Structure formats: C-alpha cells, structure tokens
Amino acid sequence: MPKRLLLVLAVAALAIAACHNSSVTPTPSSSPASPVPNPSITKANILVTINGTPQPHVPVSASTPKNTASPRPGTPFKTTGTNQNGIAHFYNLKPSKTYCWVAVIGPIKFSECAGWAVWQSGTIDLGT
C-alpha cells in the first residue's frame, strides 16, 4: 500500500510541475531592430483599413510631434491619398525622427505616432 501511495504522489508531483513550469524561453521570431536608424530608409508606408479591408483614396496627413516622450499628431506638413491597395507612401523622411499619421474616414479619425524603429521596419496600420 505505501508503494502505491508513493507512486501516485510522484505522478501527481510530476503533473503539477509540468503544468507550472514557465521557465522556457521562447525563441525570437525575427531579428532585433538595429540600435540606430538606417539612413538609407526615408520612406514610410501607411495602410488604412476598415474591418481589415484596405481603403483607397483616403487622405493621410503626416506630422512631427512636439513632444516625442508623449507623441501626439502635430501640424501636418504633407497630406497624400491612399492608393488602390489602401497604402499611402511618405518619402524623404528623416531617419532619426518620430512621425505621426492621421487618416479621417467620415466621422472616424485614426492616428498613429511611431519612431524610426517602427516606420523603417514595416507598415504603419491605421484603422480597424
């Protein structure tokens, strides 16, 4: 009888240990971003969607925030429309700067501010 009890306790302890083991470190799915801006990337791509559907011909405004510690859209310096794929391209951006983008569709306003590590490495999504 004691051997059965010890066996049951050992199995229970292993099961509990397996359920609560959170020491596994996940492998990163991509390489980390560069620690400095890439001076050759001066273009940002902005995707405007509603319920996941790209929205063509939507004006998107770009600005720089007054405070990069708590960025909010500032005075727009450029406005361009989205193409047939719902993407607006902004060129000649300064690689080390933070930028904000705003798209207005009817009564809905979408905005996003991003530092170089974000806008240089992928598409900025505005919308739902």
C-alpha positions, 0 to 999 in steps of 0.5 A: 500500500505505501508503494502505491501511495508513493507512486501516485504522489510522484505522478501527481508531483510530476503533473503539477510541475509540468503544468507550472513550469514557465521557465522556457524561453521562447525563441525570437521570431525575427531579428532585433531592430538595429540600435540606430536608424538606417539612413538609407530608409526615408520612406514610410508606408501607411495602410488604412483599413476598415474591418481589415479591408484596405481603403483607397483614396483616403487622405493621410496627413503626416506630422512631427510631434512636439513632444516625442516622450508623449507623441501626439499628431502635430501640424501636418506638413504633407497630406497624400491619398491612399492608393488602390491597395489602401497604402499611402507612401511618405518619402524623404523622411528623416531617419532619426525622427518620430512621425505621426499619421492621421487618416479621417474616414467620415466621422472616424479619425485614426492616428498613429505616432511611431519612431524610426524603429517602427516606420523603417521596419514595416507598415504603419496600420491605421484603422480597424 
